[in-house]
Amino acid sequence: MTQRSITGLLFLLCLFPLGSAAPAWAQRTERMWPERTRQERMERNREQERERERERQPEEDDGEFENPLDMKERDPLIPLEVFNERRSLSTQEQEELAALLGPMALMAASLYDGGQVEEAFELWYREVRLRRFLGPLAEVEALGRLGEVAWNESRTPDVVVVRERLQAIQEEATKDREQSQLDRPLYRLLGQAYARIRARYDTLAMYEFILADVRATGDLEALEQTLNLIGVFHKGWFDFLAAARVYEELLELAQGQFDVANERRYLEELVYIYDASSQYEKAIAIKESLLVSYAQKEEFFNKIAPVQISLGQDYLRLGEKEQAIANLEAAFNWAWDNEQWGYASNALEALAELYVQYDQLDYAIQLYQEQLKAAQASYNFYEIMTIYDRMGELYLKLNNQPQALQAFREALRFAEAIRHQEDYFEEKITDILNNFL
């Protein structure tokens, strides 16, 4: 039999209705335990009789929600003695069942992609019910996958079902267990599954449980992995204060182990967090440390200028003009020397805006003239046009109409080249000619 035929059979087997015959390996159990066969047949007959009786009775809608994860009837892929909890699946049976559930999940995904959402969820639920027989790790992974789709589809009842089942697994895992007996892989998977259904506090509870466990063991590698999980989680919820505490600890760990690469990485994370949360004083301290780190390796030289520009802007927000100017000038010099024309232009623009803010317009014009050189070096016509526009406005404030006219004419020349804002500059020029000259 070809591989293609085998795959086809697997898909057909996944789609068997609940009333169909058990698979071959389930039927083999009757041959392996002949002394149970008669009793099991009697139980099966009674089960079928009860099912026929239910079919004869009219259905009553009692308004109760039926949990699709409840296995009220035996699935044909599960042997009867396993369903009746007389034994567990053997290792071989687990492997065979797992091999069938992969194609089942793929078939559900295919139905979902094809717009058959209800059919897809029905099949996904069947897969999750069956994975329960493979242990909590397999079930939790499938629950997280199902829950994420339910969340994206705004299927709130399904999300609740998934969450309640995850909580039940969590409760079972912690029952009568000491902290030292925690199943760390299961807790990690539970945390990830909770995160996929946006159960914020359940997720955090799992990660905090793992964190307490790894702190007790003194496993630094596991501690770093867990802190990273928590840090990413807090950032995802835009809880920057909590994220900052996590990455500050990670930075201390990296520095204590002389791990330069991770130290740089956590400095960058903290820069992002402090900028996002407007903690400018802390941001300045971290950025200065980051500049030292970048200066130690040539491959990071291209990152120095933007950090210096950002430093200058932080100092400006804190009202420290001299420090702001010093960092912006340093950023310009570094960028110009390293032919980073874009950053050089950005630094000069920030400096010019600073001088405008303090009403030192002549200095600002000088800086815009320098910025023109950076823009011309990168052949950025739009930026050249914008700089001439700013210079023209400053000349008007200084009542220097001839220079303003010249600046706007230069701006018009580049506006025509890129076919952008020609009317605006023509109006500016006409206004000066009619009212001032």
Secondary structure, 3 states (H helix, E strand, C coil): CCHHHHHHHHHHHHCCCCCCCCCHHHHHHHHHCHHHHHHHHHHHHHHHHHHHHHHHCCCCCCCCCCCCCCCCCCCCCCCHHHHCCCCCCCHHHHHHHHHHHHHHHHHHHHHHHCCCHHHHHHHHHHHHHHHHHHCHHHHHHHHHHHHHHHHHCCCHHHHHHHHHHHHHHHHHHHCCCCHHHCCHHHHHHHHHHHHHCCCHHHHHHHHHHHHHHHHHHCCHHHHHHHHHHHHHHHHHCCCHHHHHHHHHHHHHHHHHCCCHHHHHHHHHHHHHHHHHCCCHHHHHHHHHHHHHHHHCCHHHHHHHHHHHHHHHHHHHHCCCHHHHHHHHHHHHHHHHHCCCHHHHHHHHHHHHHHHHHCCCHHHHHHHHHHHHHHHHHCCCHHHHHHHHHHHHHHHHHCCCHHHHHHHHHHHHHHHHHHCCCHHHHHHHHHHHHHHCC
